[in-house]
């Protein structure tokens, strides 16, 4: 039996050097508070799909009826690369039976509802990252949260209760 629940997490929140600008984005609250009771499975959609560090920044763009992940300077559409990787990664995560996921806010791949989204006549901060959206669709019963929201002890405790409930149900 797995002693601690397995929780997926955006790698950058653990302080891994995977961000587009090459800077570290450790979230000590998430890493050290949650890390006391869960085992993390780090995931970085950009680097795992083959993108380098550093790399050109990307945002989400609404074009017609679809959302695209496009680099800001050279305007390269990275959506296909990301979607191909996502399919494989979700299958992999299904096999290891994770019990939840902590996403990086404002990321074009990992934000739950806080990524920059360029619409036809506006710039909004309510875009769903491509990986987060696909993860939530594939695993609708798993608890998910953006890391910075877990700084709130009440929200963190609620997330952990859900994670442990799933863990206990799997390993009875």
One Martini backbone bead per residue (centre of mass of N, CA, C, O) as a GRO file, in nm:
protein
  172
    1UNK     BB    1   0.097   0.036   0.021
    2UNK     BB    2   0.049   0.360  -0.005
    3UNK     BB    3   0.113   0.583   0.247
    4UNK     BB    4   0.094   0.821   0.053
    5UNK     BB    5  -0.047   1.033  -0.131
    6UNK     BB    6  -0.078   1.105  -0.471
    7UNK     BB    7   0.035   1.426  -0.606
    8UNK     BB    8   0.004   1.640  -0.837
    9UNK     BB    9   0.250   1.886  -0.973
   10UNK     BB   10   0.381   2.169  -1.046
   11UNK     BB   11   0.716   2.187  -1.065
   12UNK     BB   12   0.764   2.491  -0.992
   13UNK     BB   13   0.647   2.470  -0.693
   14UNK     BB   14   0.923   2.299  -0.612
   15UNK     BB   15   1.173   2.462  -0.767
   16UNK     BB   16   1.199   2.399  -1.049
   17UNK     BB   17   1.381   2.450  -1.358
   18UNK     BB   18   1.100   2.532  -1.591
   19UNK     BB   19   1.068   2.811  -1.664
   20UNK     BB   20   1.062   3.034  -1.921
   21UNK     BB   21   1.285   3.235  -1.756
   22UNK     BB   22   1.460   3.048  -1.543
   23UNK     BB   23   1.302   3.081  -1.288
   24UNK     BB   24   1.216   3.045  -0.965
   25UNK     BB   25   0.882   2.906  -0.813
   26UNK     BB   26   0.862   2.857  -0.519
   27UNK     BB   27   0.622   2.697  -0.288
   28UNK     BB   28   0.648   2.654   0.041
   29UNK     BB   29   0.366   2.581   0.134
   30UNK     BB   30   0.319   2.348  -0.055
   31UNK     BB   31   0.578   2.180  -0.018
   32UNK     BB   32   0.582   2.171   0.312
   33UNK     BB   33   0.288   2.122   0.397
   34UNK     BB   34   0.195   1.898   0.198
   35UNK     BB   35   0.466   1.724   0.214
   36UNK     BB   36   0.395   1.588   0.493
   37UNK     BB   37   0.130   1.404   0.356
   38UNK     BB   38   0.249   1.391   0.061
   39UNK     BB   39   0.319   1.274  -0.264
   40UNK     BB   40   0.494   1.389  -0.536
   41UNK     BB   41   0.410   1.459  -0.889
   42UNK     BB   42   0.592   1.598  -1.117
   43UNK     BB   43   0.479   1.857  -1.361
   44UNK     BB   44   0.583   1.970  -1.703
   45UNK     BB   45   0.453   2.039  -1.996
   46UNK     BB   46   0.673   2.192  -2.147
   47UNK     BB   47   0.931   2.016  -2.093
   48UNK     BB   48   0.798   1.732  -2.152
   49UNK     BB   49   0.733   1.836  -2.462
   50UNK     BB   50   1.035   1.992  -2.536
   51UNK     BB   51   1.079   2.252  -2.399
   52UNK     BB   52   1.277   2.499  -2.309
   53UNK     BB   53   1.531   2.644  -2.085
   54UNK     BB   54   1.454   2.887  -2.191
   55UNK     BB   55   1.150   3.054  -2.321
   56UNK     BB   56   0.902   3.155  -2.485
   57UNK     BB   57   0.633   3.310  -2.428
   58UNK     BB   58   0.286   3.227  -2.347
   59UNK     BB   59  -0.052   3.219  -2.469
   60UNK     BB   60  -0.393   3.251  -2.494
   61UNK     BB   61  -0.607   3.196  -2.790
   62UNK     BB   62  -0.895   3.301  -2.947
   63UNK     BB   63  -0.997   3.097  -3.234
   64UNK     BB   64  -1.285   3.096  -3.276
   65UNK     BB   65  -1.362   2.783  -3.114
   66UNK     BB   66  -1.060   2.801  -3.009
   67UNK     BB   67  -0.773   2.718  -2.812
   68UNK     BB   68  -0.448   2.866  -2.815
   69UNK     BB   69  -0.091   2.812  -2.799
   70UNK     BB   70   0.113   3.110  -2.814
   71UNK     BB   71   0.370   3.276  -2.903
   72UNK     BB   72   0.452   3.618  -2.865
   73UNK     BB   73   0.671   3.673  -3.094
   74UNK     BB   74   0.663   3.429  -3.324
   75UNK     BB   75   0.374   3.285  -3.335
   76UNK     BB   76   0.374   2.994  -3.224
   77UNK     BB   77   0.195   2.697  -3.239
   78UNK     BB   78   0.169   2.468  -2.943
   79UNK     BB   79  -0.085   2.288  -2.928
   80UNK     BB   80  -0.008   2.013  -3.059
   81UNK     BB   81   0.222   1.940  -2.870
   82UNK     BB   82   0.053   1.947  -2.612
   83UNK     BB   83  -0.174   1.745  -2.687
   84UNK     BB   84   0.007   1.500  -2.728
   85UNK     BB   85   0.124   1.493  -2.441
   86UNK     BB   86  -0.138   1.481  -2.274
   87UNK     BB   87  -0.236   1.202  -2.355
   88UNK     BB   88   0.006   1.049  -2.230
   89UNK     BB   89  -0.001   1.166  -1.939
   90UNK     BB   90  -0.286   1.077  -1.854
   91UNK     BB   91  -0.227   0.776  -1.874
   92UNK     BB   92   0.001   0.772  -1.667
   93UNK     BB   93  -0.165   0.889  -1.424
   94UNK     BB   94  -0.372   0.660  -1.419
   95UNK     BB   95  -0.171   0.429  -1.339
   96UNK     BB   96  -0.074   0.577  -1.050
   97UNK     BB   97  -0.310   0.693  -0.882
   98UNK     BB   98  -0.393   0.971  -0.828
   99UNK     BB   99  -0.553   1.215  -0.576
  100UNK     BB  100  -0.442   1.485  -0.721
  101UNK     BB  101  -0.398   1.853  -0.794
  102UNK     BB  102  -0.139   2.108  -0.841
  103UNK     BB  103  -0.155   2.423  -0.980
  104UNK     BB  104  -0.044   2.681  -1.184
  105UNK     BB  105  -0.095   2.990  -1.194
  106UNK     BB  106  -0.112   3.161  -1.503
  107UNK     BB  107  -0.090   2.918  -1.693
  108UNK     BB  108  -0.124   2.790  -2.019
  109UNK     BB  109  -0.132   2.486  -1.889
  110UNK     BB  110  -0.224   2.509  -1.549
  111UNK     BB  111  -0.455   2.680  -1.529
  112UNK     BB  112  -0.787   2.697  -1.419
  113UNK     BB  113  -0.871   3.046  -1.424
  114UNK     BB  114  -0.581   3.257  -1.487
  115UNK     BB  115  -0.517   3.291  -1.773
  116UNK     BB  116  -0.428   3.439  -2.044
  117UNK     BB  117  -0.688   3.570  -2.269
  118UNK     BB  118  -0.718   3.618  -2.611
  119UNK     BB  119  -0.953   3.796  -2.748
  120UNK     BB  120  -1.076   3.978  -2.992
  121UNK     BB  121  -1.143   4.250  -2.773
  122UNK     BB  122  -0.968   4.104  -2.536
  123UNK     BB  123  -0.817   4.079  -2.203
  124UNK     BB  124  -0.802   3.796  -1.999
  125UNK     BB  125  -0.827   3.615  -1.661
  126UNK     BB  126  -0.986   3.301  -1.761
  127UNK     BB  127  -0.799   3.082  -1.846
  128UNK     BB  128  -0.749   2.752  -1.945
  129UNK     BB  129  -0.533   2.532  -1.926
  130UNK     BB  130  -0.471   2.266  -2.119
  131UNK     BB  131  -0.400   2.058  -1.898
  132UNK     BB  132  -0.608   2.122  -1.681
  133UNK     BB  133  -0.858   2.073  -1.853
  134UNK     BB  134  -0.794   1.776  -1.927
  135UNK     BB  135  -0.770   1.666  -1.642
  136UNK     BB  136  -1.057   1.739  -1.540
  137UNK     BB  137  -1.202   1.573  -1.759
  138UNK     BB  138  -1.064   1.292  -1.686
  139UNK     BB  139  -1.074   1.379  -1.346
  140UNK     BB  140  -1.356   1.485  -1.193
  141UNK     BB  141  -1.309   1.352  -0.885
  142UNK     BB  142  -1.061   1.516  -0.844
  143UNK     BB  143  -0.873   1.715  -0.666
  144UNK     BB  144  -0.827   2.071  -0.729
  145UNK     BB  145  -0.558   2.328  -0.733
  146UNK     BB  146  -0.417   2.621  -0.675
  147UNK     BB  147  -0.147   2.688  -0.496
  148UNK     BB  148  -0.217   2.976  -0.374
  149UNK     BB  149  -0.493   2.872  -0.243
  150UNK     BB  150  -0.331   2.687  -0.021
  151UNK     BB  151  -0.267   2.917   0.191
  152UNK     BB  152  -0.538   2.849   0.286
  153UNK     BB  153  -0.615   2.647   0.544
  154UNK     BB  154  -0.904   2.565   0.467
  155UNK     BB  155  -0.848   2.482   0.175
  156UNK     BB  156  -0.623   2.280   0.236
  157UNK     BB  157  -0.791   2.088   0.417
  158UNK     BB  158  -1.003   2.020   0.204
  159UNK     BB  159  -0.813   1.899  -0.003
  160UNK     BB  160  -0.690   1.677   0.184
  161UNK     BB  161  -0.950   1.527   0.251
  162UNK     BB  162  -1.004   1.438  -0.040
  163UNK     BB  163  -0.741   1.289  -0.089
  164UNK     BB  164  -0.772   1.083   0.153
  165UNK     BB  165  -1.037   0.960   0.063
  166UNK     BB  166  -0.929   0.838  -0.199
  167UNK     BB  167  -0.696   0.676  -0.079
  168UNK     BB  168  -0.865   0.494   0.109
  169UNK     BB  169  -1.050   0.370  -0.111
  170UNK     BB  170  -0.807   0.232  -0.272
  171UNK     BB  171  -0.663   0.101   0.024
  172UNK     BB  172  -0.861  -0.117   0.179
   0.00000   0.00000   0.00000
